[in-house]
């Protein structure tokens, strides 16, 4: 079955970096656009970044432009999110999402930025 497993979350100080990874299985990875979303307590889930099937097109939420980079490795069925210059407002659970004819969400990984 479809499975998306996020990893790489943790606790960092403001200005620090984290790299999140999402391992995909159970579907044709190359047919799916991939995205990262995040949700903080009491707030709506918001789009962080998305990437096309081939990786040639990317989009970012305004709050993370210039700081975060999404990438995918179609040979390894993974999508990553490099997060630099982290701010306390980046604290949230980060979710991986796959979209083709269906949409599927991962379980999420917690990112906490505090210092």
JOZI-V579586 format. One record per residue. PHI is phi in degrees with one decimal (none if undefined). PSI is psi in degrees with one decimal (NA if undefined). Layout:
phi=PHI psi=PSI
phi=PHI psi=PSI
//
This chain:
phi=none psi=167.4
phi=-64.3 psi=134.7
phi=-144.2 psi=132.0
phi=-127.5 psi=121.3
phi=-123.0 psi=112.4
phi=-86.3 psi=150.5
phi=-153.3 psi=165.6
phi=104.7 psi=-4.5
phi=-70.8 psi=164.9
phi=168.8 psi=-165.1
phi=-105.9 psi=126.8
phi=-136.5 psi=159.1
phi=-83.0 psi=155.7
phi=-51.9 psi=137.2
phi=89.8 psi=-7.9
phi=-81.5 psi=-175.5
phi=-131.1 psi=152.7
phi=-144.7 psi=151.9
phi=-124.6 psi=115.9
phi=-93.0 psi=146.0
phi=-128.9 psi=150.5
phi=-132.2 psi=118.0
phi=-97.1 psi=124.6
phi=-109.7 psi=144.5
phi=-156.7 psi=162.3
phi=88.7 psi=6.8
phi=-157.1 psi=171.8
phi=-80.2 psi=100.7
phi=-58.6 psi=-38.6
phi=-69.8 psi=-12.4
phi=-89.8 psi=-6.2
phi=-111.2 psi=130.5
phi=-73.3 psi=145.8
phi=-121.2 psi=148.2
phi=-142.8 psi=157.3
phi=-115.4 psi=131.9
phi=-121.1 psi=164.3
phi=-143.1 psi=155.3
phi=-145.7 psi=125.0
phi=-100.7 psi=155.9
phi=-54.7 psi=131.4
phi=78.6 psi=2.9
phi=-120.6 psi=159.6
phi=-74.1 psi=150.0
phi=-66.9 psi=133.8
phi=-127.8 psi=149.7
phi=-71.5 psi=130.6
phi=-98.4 psi=-50.8
phi=-161.5 psi=153.7
phi=-140.5 psi=157.7
phi=-144.1 psi=141.1
phi=-73.4 psi=173.1
phi=-57.6 psi=-37.2
phi=-95.4 psi=-10.5
phi=88.1 psi=4.4
phi=-81.8 psi=-14.0
phi=-130.3 psi=135.0
phi=-134.1 psi=153.9
phi=-137.9 psi=150.2
phi=-135.8 psi=147.1
phi=-66.6 psi=149.6
phi=-57.6 psi=-35.4
phi=-71.2 psi=-14.6
phi=-117.8 psi=-3.9
phi=-57.7 psi=133.4
phi=87.3 psi=-11.8
phi=-114.7 psi=-34.3
phi=-109.9 psi=149.3
phi=-135.4 psi=125.7
phi=-97.9 psi=143.6
phi=-148.9 psi=162.9
phi=-139.7 psi=151.1
phi=-123.9 psi=99.5
phi=-70.1 psi=-18.4
phi=-76.4 psi=-26.1
phi=-108.7 psi=-1.2
phi=55.7 psi=49.1
phi=-133.6 psi=153.2
phi=-130.6 psi=141.2
phi=-125.9 psi=159.7
phi=-134.6 psi=108.4
phi=-86.6 psi=122.0
phi=-117.4 psi=115.6
phi=-114.3 psi=161.6
phi=49.9 psi=50.1
phi=-65.7 psi=144.0
phi=-118.5 psi=156.0
phi=-53.5 psi=-34.5
phi=-70.8 psi=-6.2
phi=-81.7 psi=-7.3
phi=-62.0 psi=124.0
phi=-178.8 psi=171.9
phi=-90.2 psi=127.7
phi=-102.4 psi=128.9
phi=-117.3 psi=139.4
phi=-93.3 psi=139.0
phi=-134.0 psi=136.9
phi=-113.5 psi=134.5
phi=-130.8 psi=121.7
phi=-139.7 psi=-123.4
phi=-65.9 psi=-28.7
phi=-113.7 psi=173.4
phi=-129.1 psi=134.3
phi=-137.5 psi=138.9
phi=-111.5 psi=144.6
phi=-80.1 psi=178.2
phi=-81.3 psi=-19.7
phi=97.7 psi=153.9
phi=-135.1 psi=135.6
phi=-79.9 psi=130.7
phi=-118.2 psi=125.4
phi=-124.9 psi=126.0
phi=-116.5 psi=112.8
phi=-153.9 psi=144.0
phi=-165.9 psi=NA
//
